[in-house]
């Protein structure tokens, strides 16, 4: 196959912690080490920017961590030759509309394109088209529904709405020759796709995507060749410092080579984070072969619905009490106390939990809950200083 265009896809980049200083200094080698030649050789390098680049902190009120990095950190992205950053993720609105605006501005000034977020729902859904080797490469970013999703004229990330997705995919068929969809979704540290994610990603290929890559799970997952496409269910972080939690992590770059006939081949480039002189270090041949062998073996589970269901149920049962605690609105102290399920067993009757399950499961009931949650979030956003893009 004669390659006319090559893509390199990296996972989550968050220039915080030990990496903030080299990013701000534009020291790409200190960050990416011996992976840097791969970035330099590709016609287009695409990654997920997992936090806003901010001038000042304007933290959003939300559950979970609030992430942000100084705007100077764009220098590291620029020095590494990253061409596109996906902003469709659960942290891009961690510093409100101001954080999104500063991120898009500094990236544009640095010659880095953005996709997957905007100052309205229509803006967030917009397809990005990059030309490489006379191939029009379309990039679409979508994210699971958390605090960051755009709505109407409200800024944010492109959410996973099936109807909107179908409309976007129809337009993509006209506007580009080769379509990459970045999906910010999946369960953290679970290396397999949840049933709904598997169904969605296969649907994306059926509707015209050649490559679908899931990010967000913070671990390398599985992959499959589906029809004429490639789906990667989790590629791990690219550059993300998790102090004290996971000092050594592994990830993969997804390398795509496109022919003149728009067929493609792929390759995975494994690396580890957080060890050695550079943050990212490529695995040596022996380590790489073992890593890729494990990845291929793990991915065989995708051929069996029974095995996938068994592993999904095991994950759900393992995390049962954590999720019940969150749904019941428990704070951190009560969540820790409920790790064994002591609160839910003794203070909530089975009938109450069945009713809760039905409200979550039923589309009409669930939409009421989502609407109420969105209204609360919108009131919080409106309470901030008015924003004018």
C-alpha positions in Angstrom: 0.0 0.0 0.0 1.4 3.4 -1.0 0.8 5.9 1.9 -0.3 9.4 0.9 -1.3 10.6 4.4 -0.4 9.5 7.9 -2.3 10.3 11.2 -1.0 9.9 14.7 -3.6 9.8 17.5 -2.7 10.4 21.1 -4.8 10.0 24.2 -5.5 12.5 27.0 -3.0 15.3 27.5 -3.3 17.3 30.7 -0.3 19.6 31.3 -0.6 19.7 35.1 1.6 18.5 38.0 5.2 17.6 37.1 4.5 18.4 33.4 3.3 21.9 33.7 6.8 23.5 33.7 8.1 21.7 30.6 4.9 22.4 28.7 5.1 26.1 29.6 8.7 26.2 28.5 7.9 24.5 25.2 10.4 21.6 26.1 8.8 18.9 23.9 11.8 16.6 24.4 11.5 16.6 28.2 7.9 15.6 27.8 7.7 13.2 24.8 11.2 11.9 24.7 11.9 9.2 22.2 8.2 9.3 21.0 8.9 12.7 19.5 10.1 11.4 16.2 6.8 9.7 15.7 5.0 13.0 16.1 7.4 14.8 13.8 7.0 12.2 11.0 3.2 12.2 10.9 1.3 14.4 8.5 -1.3 15.2 11.2 -1.0 14.7 15.0 -4.3 14.7 17.0 -4.8 14.3 20.7 -7.3 15.1 23.4 -6.7 18.1 25.6 -8.1 17.1 28.9 -8.2 20.5 30.5 -8.7 24.2 29.6 -5.7 26.5 29.2 -6.6 29.4 31.4 -5.4 33.0 32.1 -6.9 32.9 35.6 -8.9 30.4 37.6 -12.7 30.6 37.4 -13.5 27.1 38.7 -16.8 25.6 38.0 -18.9 24.2 40.8 -19.1 20.4 40.1 -18.5 17.0 41.4 -15.0 15.6 40.9 -11.7 17.3 40.2 -11.4 20.7 38.5 -8.5 20.8 36.1 -6.8 23.7 34.4 -3.3 24.7 33.1 -1.8 28.1 32.3 -2.1 29.3 28.7 1.7 29.2 28.3 1.4 25.4 28.2 0.3 25.6 24.6 4.0 26.0 23.8 4.6 22.3 24.6 1.8 21.3 22.3 3.1 23.5 19.6 6.7 22.4 20.0 5.7 18.7 19.7 4.0 19.4 16.4 0.4 18.6 17.6 -1.9 19.9 14.9 -5.4 19.2 16.4 -6.7 19.0 19.9 -10.0 17.5 20.7 -12.0 19.5 23.4 -15.0 17.1 23.6 -14.3 15.9 27.1 -15.6 16.1 30.7 -13.1 18.7 31.8 -13.1 21.4 29.1 -15.6 23.5 31.0 -13.9 23.2 34.4 -13.2 27.0 34.3 -16.4 27.9 32.6 -16.9 29.8 29.3 -13.8 31.9 30.1 -11.6 28.8 30.2 -13.0 27.5 26.9 -12.6 30.9 25.2 -8.9 31.2 26.3 -8.2 27.6 25.3 -9.6 28.1 21.8 -7.8 31.5 21.4 -4.3 30.4 22.5 -4.6 27.2 20.4 -5.6 29.2 17.3 -2.8 31.7 17.9 -0.4 28.7 18.1 -1.6 27.3 14.8 -3.4 24.3 16.6 -6.9 23.5 15.4 -9.6 22.6 17.9 -12.6 20.4 17.5 -15.4 19.0 19.7 -16.4 22.2 21.6 -17.7 25.6 20.9 -19.7 28.6 22.1 -23.0 26.9 21.2 -24.3 23.4 20.5 -24.0 23.9 16.8 -20.5 25.2 17.2 -19.5 22.2 19.3 -20.9 19.8 16.7 -18.8 21.3 13.8 -16.7 18.9 11.8 -13.0 19.8 11.5 -11.5 19.0 8.1 -7.7 18.8 7.8 -6.0 18.2 4.4 -3.0 15.8 4.4 -1.5 14.5 1.2 -4.6 15.6 -0.8 -6.8 13.6 1.6 -9.5 15.5 3.3 -9.5 14.1 6.8 -12.6 14.8 8.9 -12.3 14.8 12.7 -15.4 14.7 14.9 -15.2 14.8 18.7 -18.0 13.6 21.0 -18.2 13.2 24.8 -20.4 11.5 27.3 -22.9 13.7 29.1 -21.3 15.2 32.1 -20.9 18.9 33.3 -19.2 20.1 30.1 -21.8 19.5 27.4 -23.0 22.5 25.2 -26.7 23.2 24.8 -28.4 25.7 22.6 -26.4 28.9 22.9 -24.6 27.6 26.0 -20.8 26.9 25.4 -19.4 23.5 25.9 -18.5 20.1 24.4 -20.3 18.1 21.8 -22.5 15.6 23.6 -23.4 12.1 22.5 -26.9 12.7 21.1 -27.8 10.0 18.6 -30.0 12.2 16.4 -27.4 14.9 16.2 -24.7 12.3 15.5 -26.6 10.9 12.6 -27.0 14.4 11.1 -23.3 15.1 11.6 -22.3 11.9 10.0 -24.5 12.5 7.0 -22.7 15.9 6.5 -19.3 14.2 7.0 -19.8 12.0 4.0 -19.9 15.1 1.7 -17.2 17.2 3.5 -14.4 14.7 3.9 -12.7 11.6 2.4 -11.7 9.9 5.6 -13.5 10.2 8.9 -12.0 9.9 12.4 -14.3 10.0 15.4 -12.9 10.6 18.9 -15.2 9.4 21.6 -14.5 10.6 25.1 -16.3 7.8 26.9 -15.8 4.6 28.8 -15.5 3.5 32.4 -12.3 4.4 34.2 -9.7 1.6 34.4 -12.1 -0.9 32.8 -10.4 -2.2 29.7 -13.5 -3.3 27.8 -16.3 -1.3 26.3 -19.6 -1.1 28.2 -22.5 -2.5 26.1 -23.8 0.9 25.0 -20.3 2.1 24.0 -19.7 -1.0 21.9 -23.0 -0.5 20.1 -22.4 3.2 19.5 -18.9 2.7 18.1 -20.0 0.0 15.7 -22.8 2.2 14.6 -20.3 5.0 13.9 -18.4 2.7 11.6 -21.7 1.6 9.9 -22.5 5.2 9.3 -19.2 6.0 7.6 -16.4 6.4 10.1 -13.2 4.7 9.1 -11.5 5.0 12.6 -13.1 5.4 16.0 -10.9 5.9 19.0 -12.3 6.0 22.6 -10.4 8.0 25.2 -11.2 8.8 28.8 -10.7 5.4 30.5 -7.1 6.1 31.6 -6.1 2.6 30.5 -5.3 0.7 27.3 -8.4 -1.3 26.5 -9.2 -3.5 23.5 -9.6 -3.0 19.7 -11.4 -4.6 16.8 -11.6 -4.5 13.1 -15.3 -4.0 12.4 -16.6 -4.1 8.9 -14.1 -1.8 7.0 -13.2 0.2 10.1 -11.0 0.2 13.2 -12.3 0.7 16.7 -10.0 1.3 19.7 -11.7 1.0 23.0 -9.3 3.0 25.2 -5.7 4.0 24.4 -4.7 5.2 27.8 -3.4 8.6 28.7 -0.7 10.3 26.7 0.6 12.9 29.2 -1.4 13.0 32.5 0.2 13.2 35.9 -1.8 11.5 38.6 0.3 12.1 41.8 0.2 9.2 44.2 -2.4 7.2 42.2 -0.8 5.6 39.2 2.9 6.5 39.2 3.7 4.3 36.2 1.1 4.0 33.4 1.1 2.7 29.8 -0.6 3.9 26.7 -0.6 3.6 22.9 -0.4 5.9 20.0 -2.6 4.9 17.1 -0.9 5.3 13.8 -3.0 5.4 10.6 -1.5 5.2 7.1 -4.0 6.1 4.3 -3.6 5.1 0.7 -4.6 7.0 -2.5 -7.6 4.7 -2.7 -8.5 5.7 0.8 -7.8 2.2 2.3 -5.7 2.3 5.4 -3.4 0.3 7.6 -2.8 0.8 11.3 -0.1 0.3 14.0 0.0 0.8 17.7 3.0 2.4 19.3 3.2 1.5 23.0 4.9 3.7 25.7 5.0 4.2 29.4 4.6 7.4 31.4 6.2 8.8 34.5 9.6 7.0 34.5 13.0 7.9 33.3 14.4 11.3 32.2 11.4 12.0 29.9 7.8 11.7 30.9 6.9 9.5 27.9 9.2 6.6 27.1 8.8 4.2 24.2 8.8 0.5 25.1 11.7 -1.4 23.8 11.2 -4.2 21.3 10.8 -7.0 23.8 8.5 -5.0 26.0 6.5 -3.8 23.0 6.0 -7.3 21.7 4.7 -8.5 25.0 2.5 -5.5 25.4 0.9 -5.9 22.0 0.5 -9.6 22.5 -1.5 -9.0 25.7 -3.5 -6.3 23.9 -4.4 -8.7 21.1 -5.3 -11.5 23.5 -7.5 -9.2 25.6 -9.2 -8.0 22.5 -10.4 -11.6 21.6 -13.1 -11.0 24.2 -14.9 -8.7 21.8 -15.7 -11.7 19.7 -17.9 -13.2 22.5 -21.0 -11.5 23.7 -21.1 -13.9 26.7 -17.5 -13.1 27.8 -18.1 -9.3 27.4 -21.3 -9.5 29.4 -19.7 -11.5 32.2 -16.8 -9.0 32.5 -19.2 -6.0 32.5 -21.4 -7.6 35.2 -18.3 -8.3 37.3 -17.3 -4.6 36.9 -20.8 -3.4 37.8 -21.0 -5.7 40.9 -17.6 -4.6 42.1 -18.7 -1.0 41.9 -22.3 -1.4 43.1 -22.0 0.4 46.4 -20.0 3.3 44.9 -22.6 4.0 42.2 -25.5 3.6 44.6 -23.8 6.1 47.0 -23.5 8.6 44.2 -27.1 8.2 43.0 -28.3 8.6 46.5 -26.4 11.8 46.9 -24.0 10.7 49.6 -21.0 12.9 50.5 -17.5 11.6 50.7 -17.7 10.5 54.3 -20.9 8.5 53.8 -19.6 7.0 50.5 -16.6 5.6 52.4 -18.8 4.2 55.1 -21.0 2.6 52.4 -18.2 0.8 50.6 -19.6 -2.5 52.0 -23.2 -1.4 51.3 -24.1 -1.1 55.0 -26.1 2.1 54.5 -28.1 1.0 51.4 -28.9 -2.4 53.0 -30.2 -1.0 56.3 -31.7 2.4 55.3 -33.2 1.8 51.9 -35.8 -0.8 51.2 -35.6 -3.0 48.1 -38.8 -1.3 46.8 -37.2 2.1 47.0 -34.2 0.9 45.0 -36.4 -0.7 42.4 -38.3 2.6 42.0 -35.0 4.5 41.7 -33.9 2.0 39.0 -37.1 2.5 37.1 -36.8 6.3 37.1 -33.2 5.9 35.7 -34.1 3.3 33.2 -37.2 4.8 31.7 -36.5 7.4 29.0 -39.3 9.8 30.0 -38.5 9.7 33.7 -34.8 10.0 33.0 -35.3 13.0 30.7 -37.1 14.8 33.6 -34.1 14.2 35.8 -31.7 15.4 33.1 -33.7 18.5 32.5 -33.7 19.4 36.2 -30.0 18.7 36.5 -29.3 20.9 33.4 -31.5 23.7 34.7 -29.5 23.7 38.0 -26.3 23.8 36.0 -27.5 26.6 33.8 -28.5 28.7 36.8 -25.0 28.2 38.1 -23.6 29.3 34.8 -25.9 32.4 34.6 -24.8 33.5 38.0 -21.3 34.1 36.6 -20.1 37.2 34.8 -21.9 37.4 31.4 -19.8 35.9 28.6 -19.5 37.3 25.1 -17.4 35.3 22.6 
